[in-house]
Amino acid sequence: MAVTLTHYERSSQTIHVAGKIEGVLLLQVELGEPPSQEEGIEIDVAFDVEAQK
């Protein structure tokens, strides 16, 4: 899984972060078991988030 930040800006009251998450998200078949390659999902997600204190 790779997380890439393409933008980061912070002011006194806000933060703005943008980027991308891509790779294979592995799922567990049962709680406590290791992740299963057969239950993996390819993901490619872009995000652009702004938050205030």
LINQUILIN-V838218 format. One record per backbone hydrogen bond with DSSP energy under -0.5 kcal/mol. CO is the residue of the C=O (numbers start at 1). NH is the residue of the N-H. E is the energy in kcal/mol with one decimal. If there is no record, write none. Layout:
co: [CO/CO]
nh: [NH/NH]
e: [E/E]
This chain:
co: [2/4/4/7/9/13/14/15/16/17/18/18/19/20/21/22/23/23/24/25/27/30/36/36/37/39/41/43/45/47/49/51]
nh: [22/6/20/18/16/53/11/51/9/49/6/7/47/4/45/2/25/43/26/41/36/33/27/39/40/27/25/23/21/19/17/15]
e: [-2.4/-0.5/-2.5/-2.3/-3.0/-2.1/-2.9/-2.4/-2.3/-3.3/-2.2/-1.7/-2.6/-2.8/-3.2/-3.0/-0.5/-3.1/-0.7/-2.2/-2.6/-2.1/-0.6/-0.9/-1.3/-0.6/-3.2/-2.2/-3.0/-2.5/-2.8/-2.2]
